[in-house]
Structure formats: C-alpha cells, structure tokens
Amino acid sequence: MTSTTCRHSFPDPHPAPLTHIRDCRHCGTSYQEAKTAMTAADEIEAAAKELQADQAGRETVLPSGAIISATLAKPLADWLATTATSLTASTHPDWQDCVAADALAVARAILGTQEQP
C-alpha cells in the first residue's frame, strides 16, 4: 500500500532489528519498500543513461511515442547527468523532486514512468 504524496512517518525509525519497524503511519508503506524506492536523482540518472545508450546517431523513441532527435539526445543526456550528479551531491533525497522538478518531469517522460511513492 503506497501513496504518491506521502513523505512517510515511521513509528520508531531505529529499533533493532530494522525488519521490525512498523509501516508508515500515513500510507502503510513498509520501511524496506520506502528505503529501496528510487530517488529523483536516480530517476534522472537512469533517463540520462537511456539517452546515452541510444546515441548511435539515431532517434530515440520514448514510451509515449514521441521522438527525440539524435542532435538533441546528447545535450539532453548531458544536462540530465549533470543534474543527477548535482542533486546527489547537494540535496537531501526528500527534496530532490522539488529542487529539480523540470529535470524529473523530463526523465519520467523518457523512461515512461510515473511519480513514485
């Protein structure tokens, strides 16, 4: 059970062992599930890698059917990679989606994914 807007609040974040942490008070997401979800920087980096993998001088077709030209793919991949690196180095994972909302929206369009819990 997950929520797309929950920031997760776990009843006791540091008991031993970690497998005994109860689910989120608000949405019921398990602690393990919340900790393994991709961060915004992870999603942006994955999109950059997807574009870089398709750079054999041909167009990239997105899951939506949209096409990114070979001319645009390299600078777009570079921008996404730089943004992901910057986010990882300077922004807490809980704030990454706010700090780089535009890059995250582009990454999700490239990957064909939706907002994660």
N, C-alpha and C positions, 0 to 999 in steps of 0.2 A: 504494500500500500504506500503510494507516494503522492506528493503534491508538487506542482510546478512552481509554487511560490513560497514554500516553507523554507525557513532558514535553519530548521532543526534545533530542537532543545531536548537534550537527553537528561533524564533524571539524575544520574550520577556518572559523570564522564570518566572517573578514574578508579573504579573498583578493580579488584584483582579476582579472577582473570577478566580480560576485556570482553570475552564472549558472554559475560553475564550482564552487560549493560542493557538496560531495558530500551524499548523502542521510543522514538521521538514522541514527546507529549502531544504534539500538534497533528502530525500526519500519519504516525505509525511506522515510518521508515525505520528499518533496523540500523543499528550503529555501523555494522560492517558494510551495508549497502551504501550508506551515506559517505563513508570514508573511501569507497572504491569508485565513486562517480567521477567522471572526467571534470576537470576544472575548465574554465573558459579558455585559459592558455593552452590546455591540452587539445581542445576542440580546434582552436585557431592553428596550432601547430600541425594537427592532422590534416587540415584543409590545405595548408602550405605544402605539405608532403604529397598530397594528392595531385596538386597542380604541378609540382616538380616532377612527379613520376610520368605525367602526360606530356612533358615538354620535348617530344621528339619532332618538333616542327609541325605538329598538327593541332587541330582544335580540340578543346576539352568539352565534352558534353556532360552537363550537370544532370542529376537525377530528375530535375524538373523539366528537362528537355532543352533548357537554354544552352547556348553555346558560348564559350569563352575562346576568343581567337588566340593563336599561338603568340601573337605580338603582345597581347595583354597578360597572358598567363605568367610570364616571368616576373614582371614588376609586381603583379598582384601577389604571387607566391613570396617574393622578397618582402613585401610590406607585411604580409601575414606572419612570416617567420620572425621578422624584427619585432612586431607587436607581441607575439607569443613570448619571445625571449625577454623583452622588457617587462611584461606582466609577471612572469615567473620570478624575475629578479627584484621587482619593486612593489608588488601589490599582493596583499593577502588574498587567498583564493575566494573568500566570500565576497570580495569587492570587484573581482576581475570582470564580471559581466556588466557592472556599472561603468567601470573605467574604460573599457574597450567595447562598448555596445555595438558600434558600427562594424568593427572587425569581426565580432562574434556573429552578427547577422549575416555577413558575407560568408564566413566559414560554414555556418549552418546551411546556407543555400548551396554551397559547393558540395557539402557532404550529404545533403538531403536529410538532415536531422532536425529535430525539434528541441525546444528548451528542455533541459534535464531537471529532475527534482533537486 
